[in-house]
Amino acid sequence: MNDKAVLENLINGCESEQLHLSGAIQSFGAMLRIDAETLTVTHASANLKEFVDVAVDDILGRSINETNWLSSHSFLRLPEQPGKTLALPRVMENETGRIDALLIRGKGCIIVEVERNNIPAEPIAIHQYQRPLMVPPHDLDELEEYHQVLLQAFHAVTGFDRIMIYRFKEDWSGEVVAESTAPEMGSYLGLNFPASDIPAIARNLYMINPARMIPDTRAPVIPVIGLGIDLPDLTWSDLRSVSPVHLQYLANMGVAASFSVPIRVAGKLWGLVACHHQRPIALSPDQRNVCVALSNAYALGLTSHLASRRLQMLDSLERRIDRVLEAISEFKDPLDGIETNGQVLMAAMAAQGFAMALRSDVVIAGDGPDLDGLAEIDDWFLNECKASIFHTDHLVDIFPEQHAVLLVASGMMAVKARSQRSGWVRFYWFRPAEPQEMVWAGNPNKPVVENAGAIALSPRRSFERWVETKTDYSRAWSNEERMIASKFRNNLLRWL
């Protein structure tokens, strides 16, 4: 097995790690698992006595009604849907301070999390921070200011050294698009991170949990003790212990504490507000709840901004495409229209070459493959490619032996549609190779380490700016250009 295959297998193993079945929690709180039918305590964290003055052995196997700080009557207000929560403030007050509880509906169980919540002298001015986020940004300049409003609010509430807005891309790699940081922390602004830094299992948990806090990366994990061998499902738990790989990752960054809140747009994970601190720091439940509310307000404004820009873009695209197709339709033979309007069609996609194929006839404009090369491409697109719209910025993946084609084109956008009058109509746009630079936070290829014959995936040790230059790639096709292709195909049949 080659090095690439070994690395892929290790990353796949990391992706499938069962984070929700770790059998342990972080030490900033304690936990109980209660059977939903019998109300029996089936699991408890080893540190329970530190929070509610009850030893694990004294509560396992007993009814929750035997406790003097939590009653089953509270459960009646907890919704039945798994993942739903109910906050119970001040369930106890002892020498360590006020103790709050959080009920979490699990599958066949109720998880009870308890932690200290020392109320600050001054209440958090959530409305003051939230009000500017209620006005959606209209343009890109206002969007940059909007990012900063959120960052400043998070900094005021949390006091973290570095706060970033981290946006996911289509391949789940991420980019820091805005940042507020202490000078000694350095900057990640504009740097990219590979998708494996936040694997799918972690992204899925961000979709169903409001926040994730790691107050001390060096704190020992607390085992969860149960009556049987089954591990409790901690899917919806913020106390859930942290993957050792992620703890090493944070240590390599020089981070002692982290806090992150998902940004969801249109039901999808758009990004994160990621906070780092050089020393251990714990946020109270109230602080975390305020940050979640701020992130939700920001997400609403961002959603409105993106929807407005999309509508403007679609309206502009519709008019541009109609003008091009109308010009083509004025010719009795559409191929004659292509010869006349080839430059306009290339400009619509910022392409250097264009071709149209109608039955066995072909017209080529600009810099693209010759007739023989286009014949190979056309045969593949018609007979092997099942998609009606296809794009790539790396043609060598599809035609590794077509050297003449690759000399002039590394990127291609292809569209096909079946017209009742003309049969299959195919359009192709081509782009030449351009050196592509991607600026990463450290080398994105995680090192594979081997100790005593065991191969393991290790987080990279450096997050310094690292520039990757790719050859044989064209400039990537943007979302707008892919939308143009889709609109072009939808309108094509009206004109041909």
C-alpha positions as CSV (number, residue, x, y, z in Angstrom):
1,M,0.0,0.0,0.0
2,N,1.5,3.4,-1.0
3,D,1.8,6.4,1.3
4,K,-1.2,8.1,-0.1
5,A,-3.4,5.1,0.5
6,V,-2.1,4.7,4.0
7,L,-2.9,8.4,4.7
8,E,-6.4,8.1,3.2
9,N,-7.1,5.0,5.4
10,L,-6.0,6.8,8.5
11,I,-8.1,9.8,7.7
12,N,-11.1,7.5,7.1
13,G,-10.5,6.0,10.5
14,C,-10.4,9.4,12.1
15,E,-13.7,10.3,10.3
16,S,-15.4,7.2,11.7
17,E,-14.3,7.8,15.4
18,Q,-17.3,7.4,17.6
19,L,-17.0,10.6,19.6
20,H,-20.4,10.2,21.2
21,L,-19.4,6.9,22.8
22,S,-16.2,8.0,24.5
23,G,-17.4,6.8,27.9
24,A,-15.9,9.9,29.6
25,I,-16.6,13.6,30.1
26,Q,-14.6,16.8,30.7
27,S,-14.1,17.9,34.3
28,F,-15.9,21.2,34.3
29,G,-19.2,19.4,35.1
30,A,-20.7,16.1,36.2
31,M,-23.3,13.9,34.6
32,L,-26.0,11.4,35.2
33,R,-27.9,9.1,32.8
34,I,-31.4,8.2,33.8
35,D,-33.6,5.5,32.3
36,A,-36.6,7.2,30.8
37,E,-39.1,4.5,31.9
38,T,-37.9,3.5,35.4
39,L,-36.2,6.8,36.3
40,T,-33.3,4.7,37.6
41,V,-29.8,6.2,37.5
42,T,-27.8,3.9,35.2
43,H,-24.6,5.9,34.8
44,A,-22.8,8.6,36.7
45,S,-19.6,10.5,36.3
46,A,-16.8,9.7,38.8
47,N,-16.7,13.4,39.9
48,L,-20.4,13.7,40.8
49,K,-19.6,14.3,44.5
50,E,-17.6,17.4,43.7
51,F,-20.8,19.1,42.4
52,V,-23.8,17.7,44.2
53,D,-22.4,16.1,47.3
54,V,-23.5,12.6,46.3
55,A,-21.1,9.7,45.7
56,V,-21.5,7.6,42.6
57,D,-22.0,4.3,44.6
58,D,-24.8,6.0,46.5
59,I,-26.8,6.9,43.5
60,L,-26.3,4.2,40.8
61,G,-29.3,1.9,40.5
62,R,-31.5,4.2,42.6
63,S,-34.5,6.3,41.5
64,I,-33.8,9.9,40.8
65,N,-36.7,10.8,43.2
66,E,-34.4,9.7,46.0
67,T,-32.2,12.7,45.5
68,N,-32.9,16.0,47.4
69,W,-31.8,18.2,44.5
70,L,-33.6,16.9,41.5
71,S,-37.2,15.6,41.1
72,S,-38.8,13.7,38.3
73,H,-41.5,16.4,38.1
74,S,-38.9,18.5,36.3
75,F,-38.8,15.9,33.5
76,L,-42.5,16.6,32.6
77,R,-41.4,19.9,31.1
78,L,-38.7,18.3,28.9
79,P,-39.9,17.8,25.3
80,E,-40.0,14.2,24.0
81,Q,-37.8,14.8,21.0
82,P,-34.2,13.5,21.3
83,G,-31.8,16.4,21.7
84,K,-34.2,18.7,23.3
85,T,-33.0,20.4,26.5
86,L,-34.4,22.1,29.6
87,A,-32.3,24.3,31.8
88,L,-32.8,24.1,35.6
89,P,-31.1,27.0,37.3
90,R,-29.9,26.8,40.9
91,V,-30.8,23.2,41.7
92,M,-28.3,23.5,44.6
93,E,-26.1,26.0,46.3
94,N,-23.1,24.8,48.3
95,E,-19.7,26.1,49.3
96,T,-18.5,26.0,45.7
97,G,-21.3,28.2,44.5
98,R,-24.5,28.0,42.5
99,I,-25.1,24.7,40.7
100,D,-27.2,24.6,37.6
101,A,-28.5,21.5,35.8
102,L,-29.3,20.8,32.2
103,L,-31.8,18.0,31.2
104,I,-31.1,16.5,27.8
105,R,-33.6,14.1,26.2
106,G,-31.8,11.1,24.8
107,K,-33.0,7.9,23.2
108,G,-34.7,6.0,26.0
109,C,-33.0,8.1,28.6
110,I,-32.5,11.5,30.1
111,I,-29.0,13.0,30.5
112,V,-28.5,15.3,33.5
113,E,-25.5,17.6,33.3
114,V,-24.6,19.8,36.3
115,E,-22.0,22.6,36.6
116,R,-21.2,25.7,38.5
117,N,-22.6,29.0,37.3
118,N,-21.3,31.9,39.2
119,I,-23.3,34.9,38.2
120,P,-21.2,38.1,37.4
121,A,-21.8,41.3,39.3
122,E,-23.2,43.0,36.1
123,P,-25.6,41.1,33.8
124,I,-24.4,40.5,30.3
125,A,-25.8,43.3,28.0
126,I,-27.0,40.9,25.3
127,H,-29.4,43.4,23.7
128,Q,-26.6,45.9,23.3
129,Y,-24.5,43.3,21.4
130,Q,-27.4,41.8,19.5
131,R,-28.9,45.0,18.2
132,P,-26.3,45.8,15.5
133,L,-26.6,42.2,14.2
134,M,-30.3,42.7,13.5
135,V,-29.5,44.9,10.4
136,P,-28.3,42.6,7.6
137,P,-25.4,43.8,5.5
138,H,-26.2,45.0,2.0
139,D,-22.8,44.7,0.2
140,L,-19.4,43.2,0.7
141,D,-18.0,46.2,2.6
142,E,-20.9,46.1,5.1
143,L,-20.4,42.3,5.4
144,E,-16.8,42.9,6.6
145,E,-18.1,45.3,9.2
146,Y,-20.8,42.8,10.1
147,H,-18.1,40.1,10.8
148,Q,-16.4,42.6,13.1
149,V,-19.5,43.4,15.1
150,L,-19.9,39.7,15.9
151,L,-16.2,39.3,16.8
152,Q,-16.3,42.3,19.1
153,A,-19.4,41.0,20.8
154,F,-17.9,37.6,21.4
155,H,-14.7,39.2,22.7
156,A,-16.7,41.3,25.2
157,V,-18.6,38.3,26.5
158,T,-15.8,35.7,26.5
159,G,-12.5,37.5,26.8
160,F,-10.8,34.9,24.6
161,D,-7.4,35.8,23.0
162,R,-8.3,34.9,19.5
163,I,-11.8,34.8,17.9
164,M,-12.3,33.8,14.3
165,I,-15.1,33.4,11.8
166,Y,-14.3,30.2,10.0
167,R,-16.2,29.6,6.8
168,F,-16.5,26.1,5.3
169,K,-16.0,25.6,1.5
170,E,-17.7,23.1,-0.7
171,D,-15.0,20.4,-0.1
172,W,-15.3,21.1,3.7
173,S,-11.9,22.7,3.9
174,G,-12.2,26.0,5.8
175,E,-10.9,29.6,5.6
176,V,-10.7,32.2,8.3
177,V,-12.6,35.2,6.8
178,A,-12.5,37.5,9.9
179,E,-10.5,37.6,13.0
180,S,-9.9,39.4,16.3
181,T,-6.7,38.4,18.0
182,A,-4.2,39.4,20.6
183,P,-0.9,40.4,19.0
184,E,1.1,37.6,20.6
185,M,-1.3,35.0,19.2
186,G,-0.4,35.6,15.6
187,S,-2.9,35.7,12.8
188,Y,-4.8,33.0,10.8
189,L,-6.7,35.6,8.7
190,G,-7.0,34.4,5.1
191,L,-5.4,31.0,5.8
192,N,-7.0,27.8,4.8
193,F,-7.4,24.6,6.8
194,P,-8.0,21.1,5.3
195,A,-11.3,19.3,5.7
196,S,-9.7,16.6,7.9
197,D,-9.1,19.3,10.6
198,I,-12.8,19.2,11.4
199,P,-13.9,15.7,10.2
200,A,-17.4,14.8,9.2
201,I,-18.3,13.3,12.6
202,A,-17.4,16.6,14.3
203,R,-19.3,18.6,11.7
204,N,-22.4,16.5,12.2
205,L,-22.2,17.2,16.0
206,Y,-22.0,20.9,15.3
207,M,-25.3,20.6,13.3
208,I,-27.1,19.3,16.3
209,N,-25.4,21.0,19.3
210,P,-25.5,24.8,20.0
211,A,-21.8,25.1,21.2
212,R,-18.7,23.3,22.2
213,M,-16.5,24.3,25.1
214,I,-13.0,22.9,26.1
215,P,-12.0,25.0,29.1
216,D,-8.7,23.2,29.7
217,T,-7.0,21.0,27.1
218,R,-4.7,19.5,29.8
219,A,-7.4,18.6,32.3
220,P,-7.8,14.8,33.0
221,V,-10.9,13.2,31.6
222,I,-13.6,11.9,34.0
223,P,-14.8,8.3,33.4
224,V,-18.5,7.6,33.3
225,I,-19.4,4.7,35.6
226,G,-22.4,2.5,34.6
227,L,-24.4,-0.5,35.9
228,G,-23.6,-2.4,32.8
229,I,-21.1,-2.5,29.9
230,D,-23.1,-0.2,27.6
231,L,-21.6,3.3,27.1
232,P,-24.0,6.3,27.4
233,D,-24.8,8.1,24.2
234,L,-23.3,11.6,24.6
235,T,-24.3,13.0,21.2
236,W,-26.0,16.0,22.7
237,S,-23.7,16.5,25.7
238,D,-21.4,19.6,25.9
239,L,-19.5,17.8,28.7
240,R,-18.5,15.0,26.2
241,S,-14.8,14.3,26.4
242,V,-12.5,15.5,23.6
243,S,-10.8,13.3,21.0
244,P,-7.0,12.9,21.9
245,V,-6.2,13.9,18.3
246,H,-8.0,17.2,18.7
247,L,-6.4,17.9,22.0
248,Q,-3.0,17.4,20.4
249,Y,-4.0,19.6,17.6
250,L,-4.9,22.4,20.0
251,A,-1.7,21.9,21.9
252,N,0.3,22.2,18.7
253,M,-1.5,25.5,18.1
254,G,-0.5,26.7,21.6
255,V,-4.2,26.7,22.7
256,A,-5.1,25.9,26.3
257,A,-8.9,26.5,26.0
258,S,-11.3,26.7,23.1
259,F,-15.0,27.5,22.5
260,S,-16.8,27.2,19.2
261,V,-20.4,28.0,18.1
262,P,-21.8,26.8,14.7
263,I,-23.1,29.2,12.1
264,R,-26.0,27.6,10.2
265,V,-27.4,29.0,7.0
266,A,-30.4,27.5,5.2
267,G,-30.2,24.4,7.4
268,K,-26.5,23.8,6.5
269,L,-23.3,24.3,8.4
270,W,-21.9,27.5,6.9
271,G,-19.1,28.0,9.4
272,L,-18.0,28.4,13.0
273,V,-17.2,31.2,15.5
274,A,-13.9,29.6,16.8
275,C,-12.4,31.0,20.0
276,H,-8.9,30.2,21.4
277,H,-7.2,31.2,24.6
278,Q,-3.6,30.7,25.8
279,R,-4.6,29.8,29.3
280,P,-7.4,27.6,30.7
281,I,-10.7,29.5,30.9
282,A,-14.2,28.4,31.5
283,L,-17.3,30.2,30.3
284,S,-20.5,30.0,32.4
285,P,-23.7,28.5,31.0
286,D,-25.0,32.1,30.8
287,Q,-22.0,33.3,28.8
288,R,-22.3,30.4,26.4
289,N,-26.0,31.0,25.9
290,V,-25.4,34.6,25.1
291,C,-22.8,33.6,22.5
292,V,-25.2,31.1,20.9
293,A,-27.9,33.9,20.7
294,L,-25.4,36.3,19.1
295,S,-24.3,33.6,16.5
296,N,-28.0,32.9,15.7
297,A,-28.7,36.6,15.2
298,Y,-25.6,36.9,12.9
299,A,-26.7,33.8,11.0
300,L,-30.1,35.4,10.3
301,G,-28.4,38.6,8.9
302,L,-26.0,36.5,6.9
303,T,-28.8,34.5,5.5
304,S,-30.7,37.6,4.4
305,H,-27.5,39.1,2.8
306,L,-26.7,35.9,0.9
307,A,-30.3,35.5,-0.3
308,S,-30.4,39.2,-1.5
309,R,-27.2,38.8,-3.4
310,R,-28.4,35.6,-5.0
311,L,-31.6,37.2,-6.2
312,Q,-29.7,40.1,-7.7
313,M,-27.3,37.7,-9.4
314,L,-30.0,35.5,-10.7
315,D,-31.8,38.5,-12.2
316,S,-28.7,39.7,-13.9
317,L,-27.8,36.3,-15.1
318,E,-31.2,35.8,-16.6
319,R,-30.9,38.9,-18.6
320,R,-27.4,38.3,-19.8
321,I,-28.2,34.7,-20.9
322,D,-31.3,35.7,-22.7
323,R,-29.4,38.4,-24.7
324,V,-26.8,35.8,-25.8
325,L,-29.3,33.1,-26.7
326,E,-31.5,35.6,-28.5
327,A,-28.6,36.8,-30.6
328,I,-27.9,33.1,-31.5
329,S,-31.5,32.4,-32.4
330,E,-31.6,35.2,-35.0
331,F,-29.5,32.9,-37.3
332,K,-31.2,30.2,-39.2
333,D,-28.3,27.9,-38.4
334,P,-27.4,28.2,-34.7
335,L,-23.8,27.4,-35.6
336,D,-23.5,30.6,-37.6
337,G,-24.7,32.5,-34.5
338,I,-22.0,30.9,-32.5
339,E,-19.3,32.0,-34.9
340,T,-20.6,35.6,-34.6
341,N,-21.2,35.6,-30.9
342,G,-18.3,33.4,-29.7
343,Q,-16.5,36.2,-27.9
344,V,-19.7,37.1,-26.0
345,L,-20.2,33.5,-25.0
346,M,-16.6,33.2,-23.8
347,A,-16.8,36.4,-21.9
348,A,-20.0,35.2,-20.1
349,M,-17.9,32.5,-18.5
350,A,-14.5,34.2,-18.4
351,A,-13.2,31.4,-20.7
352,Q,-10.5,31.5,-23.3
353,G,-12.1,28.9,-25.6
354,F,-15.6,27.9,-26.6
355,A,-17.2,25.2,-28.7
356,M,-20.7,24.2,-29.7
357,A,-21.6,20.8,-31.1
358,L,-24.9,20.2,-32.9
359,R,-25.4,16.7,-34.3
360,S,-22.1,16.0,-36.0
361,D,-21.3,19.7,-36.7
362,V,-18.9,21.7,-34.5
363,V,-17.9,25.3,-34.2
364,I,-14.8,26.3,-32.2
365,A,-14.0,29.8,-31.0
366,G,-11.0,31.2,-29.1
367,D,-8.2,29.0,-27.6
368,G,-9.4,25.5,-27.1
369,P,-8.9,21.9,-28.3
370,D,-8.7,21.2,-32.0
371,L,-11.4,19.2,-33.8
372,D,-9.7,15.8,-32.9
373,G,-9.4,16.8,-29.3
374,L,-13.0,18.1,-29.1
375,A,-14.2,14.9,-30.7
376,E,-12.7,12.9,-27.8
377,I,-14.3,15.2,-25.3
378,D,-17.7,15.3,-27.0
379,D,-17.8,11.5,-27.2
380,W,-17.0,11.2,-23.5
381,F,-19.6,13.9,-22.5
382,L,-22.4,12.4,-24.7
383,N,-21.8,8.7,-24.0
384,E,-20.1,8.4,-20.6
385,C,-20.9,11.4,-18.5
386,K,-24.4,11.1,-17.0
387,A,-24.5,14.7,-15.8
388,S,-26.1,17.4,-18.0
389,I,-23.8,20.0,-16.6
390,F,-20.2,19.1,-15.8
391,H,-17.2,21.2,-14.7
392,T,-13.6,20.5,-13.8
393,D,-10.5,22.6,-13.3
394,H,-8.2,19.5,-13.8
395,L,-9.0,17.9,-17.2
396,V,-6.0,15.6,-16.8
397,D,-8.1,13.5,-14.4
398,I,-10.4,12.6,-17.3
399,F,-8.1,12.7,-20.3
400,P,-4.6,11.8,-19.0
401,E,-3.5,10.7,-22.5
402,Q,-4.8,13.6,-24.5
403,H,-1.6,15.7,-24.4
404,A,-2.7,18.0,-27.3
405,V,-5.9,18.9,-25.4
406,L,-4.1,19.5,-22.1
407,L,-1.6,21.8,-23.7
408,V,-4.4,24.3,-24.4
409,A,-7.0,23.5,-21.7
410,S,-7.0,22.4,-18.1
411,G,-10.5,23.5,-17.2
412,M,-13.8,22.8,-18.8
413,M,-17.5,23.6,-18.3
414,A,-19.8,21.5,-20.4
415,V,-23.6,21.7,-20.9
416,K,-25.9,19.5,-22.9
417,A,-29.6,19.6,-23.6
418,R,-31.9,17.7,-25.9
419,S,-33.9,19.8,-28.3
420,Q,-36.9,18.4,-30.2
421,R,-35.8,20.3,-33.2
422,S,-32.0,20.0,-33.0
423,G,-31.4,16.8,-31.0
424,W,-28.5,16.9,-28.5
425,V,-26.9,20.4,-28.3
426,R,-23.6,20.6,-26.5
427,F,-21.7,23.7,-25.3
428,Y,-18.1,23.7,-24.0
429,W,-16.1,26.5,-22.3
430,F,-12.3,26.0,-21.8
431,R,-9.7,27.6,-19.6
432,P,-5.9,27.2,-19.8
433,A,-3.7,26.0,-17.0
434,E,-2.7,28.7,-14.5
435,P,-0.5,28.1,-11.4
436,Q,-2.9,28.0,-8.5
437,E,-1.7,29.1,-5.0
438,M,-3.5,28.0,-1.8
439,V,-2.3,29.5,1.4
440,W,-2.7,27.0,4.3
441,A,-2.2,27.2,8.0
442,G,0.7,24.8,8.0
443,N,1.3,21.9,5.6
444,P,-2.2,20.3,5.2
445,N,-0.8,16.8,4.7
446,K,-1.0,15.5,8.2
447,P,2.1,13.5,9.1
448,V,1.8,9.7,9.5
449,V,3.9,8.6,12.5
450,E,5.0,5.1,13.3
451,N,5.8,4.1,16.9
452,A,6.7,0.5,17.8
453,G,5.2,-0.7,14.5
454,A,1.9,1.1,15.0
455,I,1.0,3.6,12.3
456,A,-1.1,6.6,13.5
457,L,-2.4,9.9,12.2
458,S,-0.8,12.8,14.0
459,P,-1.8,16.5,13.9
460,R,0.6,18.8,12.1
461,R,3.0,20.5,14.4
462,S,3.2,23.9,12.6
463,F,0.4,26.3,11.6
464,E,2.7,28.8,10.0
465,R,1.7,30.2,6.6
466,W,2.4,27.4,4.0
467,V,1.9,28.1,0.3
468,E,0.9,25.2,-2.0
469,T,1.3,25.7,-5.7
470,K,-0.7,23.5,-8.0
471,T,0.1,23.0,-11.7
472,D,-2.1,21.6,-14.5
473,Y,-5.1,23.3,-13.0
474,S,-7.2,26.1,-14.4
475,R,-8.9,28.8,-12.4
476,A,-11.7,27.1,-10.6
477,W,-15.3,27.7,-11.8
478,S,-17.1,30.0,-9.4
479,N,-20.6,29.5,-8.0
480,E,-21.8,32.3,-10.2
481,E,-20.4,30.6,-13.3
482,R,-21.9,27.3,-12.4
483,M,-25.2,29.1,-12.0
484,I,-24.7,30.6,-15.4
485,A,-24.3,27.1,-16.9
486,S,-27.4,25.9,-15.2
487,K,-29.5,28.9,-16.3
488,F,-28.0,28.6,-19.8
489,R,-29.1,25.0,-20.1
490,N,-32.6,25.8,-18.7
491,N,-33.1,28.6,-21.3
492,L,-31.4,26.8,-24.1
493,L,-34.4,24.8,-25.2
494,R,-36.5,28.0,-25.6
495,W,-34.1,29.2,-28.3
496,L,-32.9,26.1,-30.2
